[in-house]
Amino acid sequence: MRIWYFGSFPEWYPRNRVIRKGLAKAGAEVIAVNVPSARLLRCPRLWLKALEAKKPDVIVVPECDLESFPAAWAWARLLGAVLVYDAFYSRWDALVNDEMEVSGGSMKARLTRSLEGFVLKHADLVLADTAAHADYIAEIYRANRDKFETVYIGADDELFRPRPEQEEKFFLVHYNGFYHRLQGAPAIIEAAHRLRGEAGIKFEMIGKRSSGSFREVMRKMEEHKPENITFVDTLPIEEMPGRMARASVCLGIFGKTGFGERVFPNKGFQTLAMGIALITRESKGSQEVGVSGEHFLAIPAEDGKALADAILFLKNQPEQRKRIAQAGRDLYEQKFAPSPIGKLLLARLEKVLEDRGQECPRPQKGGH
């Protein structure tokens, strides 16, 4: 099966990197038809690049790339290819309800919702990062739920894998990511404050400190003034595994938002992949992925006390911490590495082709 990965996407981004790698491992030929992100020139550039590529069986528009979809739709109709849109999540929902960047009645929100509705109507298959997100998107757009496929984010096994234990003087609690409401970073500040008297516990928070949403974190810092937190600016993804490997515990998301209820974060899968104990918020998304107390610890959203208690439990119970970390790693290998993700998605693509009455190309043995 030949697949165009068609649009404007960063090659390093975990979502598309895992899917592309997984499809290739499953035997598909994946061709990146990828152009710079400038929106005004994106479609003409995509047309020119597509003219140079071999004819595809499937065209995949990457995560949330609404602007590239019209060109992909035209090419799919012209070539008779299956058209897949990786919704990942609803961009309209993130814009209006999660990040609260604009009101629902604004021109930007209305345009985003209109384009998202067009995309969901005309795609042959829609990908979502959890079943909870697929249910939500299908409901708000009254789309056919049967055309959705759940493809979990997973983690790149070349980057995120267990590393030899490092002798650290401190029990390091690691966080990386943005500081949007979804992340619930103020709960981490509160947990650090509660644990200020616990010898040896240190927090490391890596992320873009110049963002507007970081102001709320700073307000929480001014309130509690914890001295056990170190802030680090955003680092390249290639450097993140080395920073995470120093940690005894890694943190996921804690924001009390609808979006947070439906997702399991990038960093959560990366932590499982590295065999490190994870703490994240209770949600429909986390319940889909694994079992709290077995594969990770899940606590109520925005609950700094519960987070502090969970950290202290893992510090004082090292055997339990290692057991949970290993169970998380085993779960990752079974379900969330590129190979199992690619195998499941390729099987769904083959079925879509068969349902359309098209010949279904079969992967050759050992094909990558």
N, C-alpha and C positions, 0 to 999 in steps of 0.2 A: 504494500500500500504506500502510495506517495502522498505526503502531506505538506501543504504549504503552511508555515506559521507566519501569518500575514498581518502586518501592521507596524506600529511603532512601539517597541518594547526594549527595556534595558536587558542586555544579554545576561547580566549577573543576577537579575531579580529572582528570588527563590521560586515563586509561583511558576513562571514559564520555564525556568531552567530545569526544574524537576520533571515537568510534563514532557518537555522536549527530549530530555535524556531518557525518561521512562519509555516513551514511544519508540525511540531508536533501539533501546535494549530489547524491546518486544518484537523487533524486526521491521519496523516501518522506516521508510526513507523520509526524513524530515528536512525540508528546505526552508531556510529562514528568508522570507521576503520582508525585510526589515528596513525601515527608513527613519531619518531623524524625526523628532517629535513636532516640528513646526506645523501647526494645524492647517494653515492656509495652503501650503504646498504639499501636504501629506498625500492626498489622493493622486495628483499627477505623478509624484515620485513613485508611489506604489504601482501605478499602471506601467511606468517605464521599467521598473525592476521586474514585474511579473512577466513582461514580454520576453525576458531572457531566461525564465525558469521553465523546467519541464512540466508538462501538463499534470495536474494533481488529481487524485481521487477525492481528497478532502481538503478543505480550506479552513484553518482554525484562526479566528481573530483573538488575540491574546487578552489578558485580564483587563476588563473594563474599558477597552479601547473602542468606545462608541464612534469616534471620528473616523476610524478606518473601515467601519462596517459597510458603508455604502459601496465603496470600491470592491470590497470582498464579495458583496451580494451580486454586483454586476458580473464579476469574474465567475462566480459560481453558476449563475444562469447561463453565461456564455459557454462554459466548459462542461456543464452538467455535473459539477462537483458537489459533494455534501458540504454544507455550510455550518460550521460550528462556532458559537460565540461563547467565550469564557466570561460569563457574567462575573464570576468570582463572588461578588456581592452586588447589591444595587447601588449604583453611583448616586442616584437621586436620594436614596435613603441616607447614605453617608453624608451627602452635602447638606441636607435639610435637618435630619433628625440626630445624627451622631456628632458631626463636627459643628453643626448649627451655623454654617458659614452664611447661609441666606435663608430667607423665609420661604415657605412653601408656595406663596403667591408671586414670588419674584420672577422676572423674565428668565433668569438663568435656571431656576428650578423647573419652570414650565417647559423650557426647551430640552433640558436634560431628561425629564420624564417622557416627553413626546418622542425623543430619539430612542430612549431605552425601550419604550413600548413598540416602536417600529422594529427594532432589532429582535426583540423576543418573538414578535409575530413571524418574522421572515427567516429566522435561523432554523435549521433542521434539527439541531441539537444544542442545548444550552448547558454549560458546566457551572456548578456552584461548589463552594469550598466545604459546605456541610449540607446535610439533608434539611436541617432547620432553615438554612438560607434559601434552599431551593423551594421549600414550602412557602416561605415568606414572599419571595419574589413572584412565584406563581399566583399567590393570593392577591397581592396588591395590583398586579397587572391582568388578573383573570386569564392567565396563560395556561396552556395544557401542561399539567404537571408531568405527564408521561414523556415529554420531550426533554426533561432535565436529567442530568447525570451528576452524581456527587463525585467529585475528584478532590480528595483532601490535599492540603498544601504539601505535606511531607517535608523532607529535607534532603539536600544534596549529600550523598554518601561519600563523595570525594573530599568534601570540606568538613562535614560534621560527622565525626566518628570518635570512638573512645580513644583517649590518649593516656599515657602512663601517669599515674597519680603523682602530683607534685607536693613536695613538703612545704606547706604554708604555715606561717606563724599564726595566721588568723583563720577563723571560720568565715569565709568570704561568701556573701550573698550578692549575686550578680543580677543586674537588670540591663537590658539594652532595648532601644526602640524610641519611638516618638513620645511626646508628652500630651497627646490628644486625650479627650475625655475617656475614650475607650480603654486607655492604658491604666487609668486609676492610680497614677503615680503618687498623689497625696496620701493614699493608704500606706504606701511604702515608707514615706517620711514619718507617718505616725508610728508605724511598726518600729522604725529605727529609734524613734524617741522612747518608746516603751522598753526597748532593749538596751538603752544607753548604759545601764549599770551592769550588763552582762559582759564579763571579760572575754575578749577575743573575737567578738562578733563585729565584723565590718561590712559595710554596704558599698558596692560600686555601681554607679548609675551612668550608663553610656547613652548619649543621645544629643540631638541638636538643641543646644541651650539658647539659641537665638530665636526660637520659634515663639509665636505669641502665646501658645498654650503653656509654655514653660513658666509664665508669670504666676500661674496658680501654684505651681510647685514652689516657687520662691516665697509666695505668701505663707505656705505651710512651713517652709524652712524658717522664716522669720518668727513664726508662732512658736515653734518647738526648739529651734537652734540645735539640732543634733550634731554632735561632733564625730559621729561614727560613719559618716557618708562621704564618699569621694565622687565628684562629678567629672566625667570625661566627655569631650566632644565626640561627635559621630566618627566612627572608624570604618575603613573599607571592610566589606564582608569577609575578605580573605583573612583579616586579622582577628575576627571575632572568635573563631574556635579556640585560638590560643588564650584569649582573655577568659573565655568560659571555662576552659580546662583548669584554671586556677581556683574555680569556685567549688564550694561544697554544696551549694543550692543555687538554682537559677529561678527567676521569677517570670511569670507570664503576664496576664492582664487582670485588672481588678475593677475596671470602670463599670458602673451600674447604668448601662445603656442597652437599648434594644439590640443594637449591633453586637455588643459584647455578649449578650445572651445567646447569640447564634453562631459565634465563631470559636475556633481554636487557633491560637496565633502561630505565626511563623516561628517565633522564638521557642514556643512550646514544643513543636516538632523537632526543632534543632537540638533542644535540650534532651529529649528522648533519644535522639540519634547518638548523642555523645555519652549516654549512660550516666547522666547527672540527675540528681533528684530535682523534681520540678514542683513548684507551688503556683497555682493559677486560680481563677475564680470558678465557682460552680456555675454551670450553664448547660443549656441543651447541647451546645457544641462540645463541651468537655465530656458529657455523658455519652455522646456518639463515639468519641475517640477511645476512651478507656474508663477504668474504674478508680475512683478516688480511694486512696489507701492501699491500692495495689500497684498502679502504674504511675501515679503522681498523687499529690494532695490538692484537693479542691476546697476552697473556703468561700464564705459569702462575699459578694461584691462589696468593695469599698469599706471593708472591715479591718482596720488597722490592728485591732486587738487580736482577731482571729489569725491574721498574718503573723504577728509576733509570736503567738502561741505555736503556730505550725513550724516556724523557724527554730524556736527553742526545742520543740519536740525532736526535730531532725538532728539538731546539734547534740542533744543528750542521748539519742538512741542511734548510734552510728551503724549498728547492724541493720536496723530497720531502714535507715537511709540508703544503705548499699543494696538492700533487697528491692526497695522501690525503684532505685536507679536502674538495676539490672532488669527488672520486669518491664520498665519503660523502654529500655533498649531492645529487649526481645520483641515487644509489641511493634516497635518501629520497623524492625527487620521483616516481620511478617506482613505488615499492612501499609507502611508509610515511607518505605524506601522507593527510589525511582522505578525499580523493576516491577513490584506488585502494582504500583499506580499505573504504569504504562500498560501492563498486561490487561488490567481491567478496562481501561479506556479503549484500547485497541479492539477488545472483544465487542464493546458497545458500538464502535465505529463500523466493524464488520457487519453487525446486525442491521445497522441503519442502511448500509449499502445493499444488503440482501433484501430488506423490506422494500427497497426502491426497485428491486429487480435487476440491479447491476451486478456484473461479475465481481466477486470479492477477491482481490489479490491476497494470496497467502504468503506469510513471511517465509523466507528461505531459512534453512537450518543454519544457526550460528550468525544470522544477519544482525548487524548493529547499525 
